């Protein structure tokens, strides 16, 4: 599989992971904007966000009000995976809620890293053969 196709597949898997985790974050912290920034090894940047996270004019600028919650550098597929929150709404939450969000952000990064590090060109054996 060429590197561009592998990157696109990794981004797709990260999106799927983020959408599931996003529902949990939205339920637990309904007034906070969250975003994920994925930077591929080739230098492309992908931004994923819920509806409360302000978006940049161009994705190369990053989230305009993003406060970094957690970051992983040099994963197998991405040069960085970063989880951010809208700093304006994040300032008004309690320390306990901040700790819970941090834990969720770390879990999200771990899940994205694990999902996208799995070889994508391995075929699973199914059926009885033939």
N, C-alpha and C positions, 0 to 999 in steps of 0.2 A: 504494500500500500504506500503510495507516495506521501510525502510529509504534509502537503496541503490537505489532502483527504483525511489523514490521521488527525490533523489539527481541527478540522471541521467536525469530525466525529467526536473528538474530545470536548469541544465546545457544546455540541448537542447533548452529550451526556451530562455536562455540568449544568446546562439549562434545566434538564429534567430533574436533577438533584435539587437545584435551587428552588424550583417551583414547589416541590413538596415541603421543603424547609420554610419557604416563604409563607405558606399557609399557617404554619405553627408560629412563626414570628409575628405575623399579622394578628393572629388570635390573641397571643400573649401581650403584644405591645401595639395596639391598634392605631396609635397616633404617630408612629415613628416610620420614617422612610428608610429603607434598606437597599443597598446595592452591592453587587459583586463585580469586581474588575478582574478579568482574566487576560494575562499577557502571554502570548504564545512565544515559543522559541524563535520564531521568525520575526518577532517584533509587533505582530498585530495585537490590537487591544479590543476586547469585547466587554461591553458593559451590560449587565443584567440588573433590573431594578423593579421594585414594586411601585404602585401608582403614587405613593407619597414621597418618593425620592426625586428631588429636582434633577433634571437631566441637563447635560452640557449642550452648548451650541454645536460643538463637534466632539466626537468621542475621544479624540486625542487630548482634550483638555481635562478629562476625568470629571467626576461628579463635582459640581460647583460648591456644594455645601457638605461634602462628604468628610466625615471624621473616621479615620481608620480604627477599626475595632480589632482586627487580626489580619496577619499576613503570613503567607508561606512563600518562600523563595526556592527556586530550583527544584520543583517537583518533576516527575518524569515527563509529563506532557507540557507543562506551563513553566515559563520563567518566573511567574508570580501569580498567586491567587490572593485576592484581597477582599475582605468584607468591610463595608463602610455603612455608617448611619448618618442620616441628616443631622448635622450638628445643632440646628435650631431646635428641633424637637427633642434631641437626645439630652440637651442641657437640663431639661425639666424633669427627668426621671429620677427615681430614688437609687441609692447605691445598690440596694438589693436587686432591683430591676436591671441595673447596669451589669451586675455580675452574671445574672441569668442570660442577658443578651450576649455577653462575652462568651459564655459557655456554648450557646447556640452557634455563634460565629465560628468558634473553634471546631465544633462538630461538623458544621457545614463545609469548612475547608477540608477537614479530614475525609468527609464523604466524597467531595469532588475529587480529591487527590486519589483516593482508593478506586473510585469508579473509572477514572480516566487513565489510571496506571495499568489496568487490566488489559492484556493483549486483545486487540479487537479483531485480529485475523485468525483466531482459533475457532474451528468449527466444532460444535457439540454433536456428539453421536446420538441419534434418535432412531426410534423404530427397531426393527429386527434385522436390519441389514438388507443386502440384496442388490 
